[in-house]
Amino acid sequence: MTTRQISETTEDIYGFETSEGFISDVTDKILPQIEDWQNRPLDEVYPILFIDGIHYSVRDNGIIRKLAAYVILGINTEGKKEVLTIQVGENESSKYRLSVLNELKNRWVKDILILCADGLAGIKEAIAAAFPKTEYQRCIVHQVRNTLKYVPDKDRKAFATDLKTIYQAPLWQPLNA
């Protein structure tokens, strides 16, 4: 977004004006911090990683381009969630996915136990190339969406209710229950 677009969006959303100069000053101040965050070393091992792509369109010099932003969320060995990176790319090829995973390796990640992602073509191959011992798990949200598209509209609500009993079932029961 241009500084003018950010200023207009700020006014639309929050109801106050900001000058383009102010936006530029803020951007100049935080960019080094963002770069530091994007390049920080990561843990060597993540038990679980979630990758999800967000698709959007941008206008660039009068041309509309489709972009994908990959958000990679990790569960560290202490069980805490952390956003590892957000990568923006022009396409979602397996080559691009592999480059995203290789960037994690370049930031010290040596092992991922389970990687949960959507079922787009090439994701399994990218995982196998970057982290050969990692187990792939298709994201449950994507599984449910994919399943529901084959259910007639009139049956979708009841079917989704039945699916909840499967995907929201307790994982364990206490021995004294």
N, C-alpha and C positions, 0 to 999 in steps of 0.2 A: 504494500500500500504506500502511496505517496504521503508526505507529511500533511498535505491538504486533506486527503481522504481520512487520515487518522484523526485530524482535528474535527472534521465533519462528523465522523462516527462517534467521537467522544461527546460532541454536543447532542447528537441524536439519542445516545444511550443514557448519558449521565446528566444532560441538561445544562452543561456549562461550557463556555468557550475556552479554547486553548489556541494559542498562535502557532503558526507553522514553525517559527523560530524556537518556541518552547519545546515542541515535539522533537525537533532536530537536536536540541541540547540534551533532552532526556535520552534520546536514542544514542547519541555520542557517549553519554555516561555509562549506559547499561550494556552496550555492545561488548566491551572487553570482559565484563562479568559473564555475559552469555557465552562468549568464546571459551572462557576458563571453565565454565560448567560443562560445555560440550566436549572439552578435551581432558577432563579430569580422569584420573585412573579409576577403574572400576574394580570390584571384588574379583577374585580369581574364580569363584564358584557361585553360581546362582541355582538353587534348587528348582525354581520355576521362573520362566520368562513368558510374558504375554506380548504378542505383537499384533497390532491392529492398524489398519490403514484408514485414513480419513480422506475422502475424495472431495475436491473442490475445484472451482474454476477461477482463474484470475485474468484480468485484462492487462496485457502487457503491450504498450505502444499500439493500442487499438485492436490488438489480436487477442482473442480469448483462448487461453491454454488450460488444459486439464492437468492438475497436479495431484499427487498423493503424498500425504504426510504420514509417515510411520511413527507411531508412538510405541516405544518399547518400555514396558513396565516389568521390573524384576522383583521377585521376593528373595531377599537375601537370607543368609544362613541364620540370622537372628529372627526371621519371620516377618521382617518389616518390608513394606512396599517402598520402592523408589523408582522414579522415572529415570531410566538410564540414558535415553536419548530421544530426540525427535528429529527424524530425517525427512527432508522434503525432496521429492524427485519427480521427474517428468513422466515416468511410466512405472508400471508394476511388473516388469519382466523378472524372470528368475535370476538374471544377471544382476539386476538392481538389488533384489532381495539378498543375494549372496554378498554384494558389496556392503550392505547394511550389517550383515552378520560378521563379515571380516573386519569391519570397523570396531566391533565389540572386541574381537580378538586383539586388535591393535591397541586397545585400551585395557589390556591385561586379563580379559576374561579367558579362562582356560577350559571351563567345563560348565555345561548347563544340563541339568538332569532331565527336565521336561520343558519343552517349548510348546506353548499353546498359541495357535494362530488360525486364521481363516483357511479355507481349503483352496486358495487360488493356485493355479497351475505353477509348478516349479518350486513351491515352498519346501516340499519334502526333499527335493534334490539339493536345494540351497543349504538346508540344515545338514544334510548328510555330508556335503562338501566342507562346510565350515566347522561343524561339531559332530563328527561321525558317531559318537557314543550317545548323543542326545536322543531321547524319545520324543516323538511328535504326537501331540494331542490336538485334534481339531476342536476349535472353540465351541463350547456348548451353545452359545447364543447363535452362532452361524449354523450349527447343526439344526437347532429348532427352527430357525427361519427357513432353512432349506427344506425341512420336512413339511412345514406348514404351507408352503407354496403348492404342494400336491393335494392338499385337503380342500374339498369344496367349501365355499364361503359359509354356507349354512351350518356346517359341522365344525368350523374352525375353533370357535370358542370352547365347545365341549372337549374337543381334541386337545387344545392347549391346556385345559384344566387337568386332563388325564396325564399329559406330559409333565406337569408340575410335580405330580406324585412320584415320578421317576427321578427327575433332576433335582428336586428339593428334598429328597428323602434323607433322613439323618445318616451320616456315614458310620456311626457307631452307637451302640447302646451301652450305658453303664451296666456293670455286672449285677448291681443290686436293684435294677429297675423292675 
